[in-house]
Amino acid sequence: MMSAASRLRQRAIAVFSGICGAAVIMTSGADAQATNGPVTNLPLPRFVSMKAAEGNVRRGPSLTHRIDWVYKRRNMPLRITAEHGHWRRVEDLDGMGGWIHYSLLSGSRYVVVQQDHLQIRTRPETQAQVTAELKSGVIARLGQCNDEWCRLNAGGYKGWAPKSRMWGVGAAEIRK
């Protein structure tokens, strides 16, 4: 038979465990809703581009972390998923990621074409005149976007292309 002290101790532990569990759930919910970076207060995730022609991608957010690979395409779009001091955790088109120094990144927006022979058109309509065709992997400057189309500029050619055929812009993103 349990003593009154043992029962009281078990109740206290149960109440304490419940409070801790609720605190963990509340914290997890708050983290899930956090949409702004702790350093810049800008939305996370967000798209940026490579300002430099070359940039080391590190395992962690400091110069002491090893370099996993090197990005070698100026204007390549990247998605920032985290911030720590002067470092940004980025992902590329293939979902590969790492930490890169913020000075190598730009807020200028570019996309990567994901379809071979992507036709860009004079207006955001499938029947509009074709101004050029872009190969898969081409990096294009991003202009305005509506629900389904974005205006691109690549190699001096300008026009509209379906948003679903490029990487570097959010599916629900509208740009004016």
Secondary structure, DSSP 8 states (H G I E B T S, - for coil): ---HHHHHHHHHHHHHHHHHHHHHHHHHHHHHH--B-TTT--BSSEEEEE-SS-EEEESSSSTTS-EEEEE--TT-EEEEEEEETTEEEEE-TTS-EEEEEGGGEES--EEEE-STTEEEESSSSTTS-EEEEE-TT-EEEEEEE-SSEEEEEETTEEEEEEGGGEESS-TT--B-
